[in-house]
Every structure is written in structure tokens, then in C-alpha cells.
Amino acid sequence: MRIRGQIGDWPVDLTIELEPAEWAQLGRQIEVPVVTEAAATTTPVVSRQDDGQWSAAREVLRQAGQMNGPELLDRLEGLTGSTAAGKRLLVRLRHSSEVKVESGADAPVYHWVG
């Protein structure tokens, strides 16, 4: 397999050589679900836990009125028990129509606008 392109101003020319057994092993580790046309057009189901965390994240900011990014992330990490899940909620809040984000001196400030 050969990969060519650029990363910024740097040219990239990468060749990857694998034996047939290595390709087979890689294929077993990356099992991609087959998506039918009907499945591709349906809306993905969001778990109840995600809905609950999203509601709780919105409530945290609503009650505070406004919070700076690091403080809000800290609260969301505590809420979810995971840094990654806290960051996902923070991004989701950033793009929510109920939230306005302003640039603060050191960090963004999230405002609840409902």
C-alpha cells in the first residue's frame, strides 16, 4: 500500500508492505459492519445514558448561567466519569443553540441562553 500526499507543507510518500497473513490479521481486528442502504438512511439510536448525560450537562450550565471552559469541562468530567465523554459534551454544548460561547481572557466562556 502506498500513501502519498502532504501534511501542511511537508510532502508524504509512505509505503506499507505486509505479508498476506498480516493483512488477514489486520482485517480480523478491523471488523467493519456492513451497512445496508436502508440502515444508512435511518437516524442512529442514541442511548438513554447519552440522553441523560446531555440533559445533565445542559442543566449544569443552565444553573450556573455561565462558566469558563476549563471549569465546565471539570464539571462534565465529574458528571460522566470520563475525560473523553466530558469533552464530547463540551463540544456538543459549544454547538448547541442554547449556548453562546465568547472568547475570555484565558479560556472560552460558555453562557446559557436557553
Helices and strands as residue ranges (DSSP letters): E 2-7, E 10-15, H 20-29, H 37-41, H 48-64, E 66-68, H 69-80, H 83-94, E 99-103, E 108-112
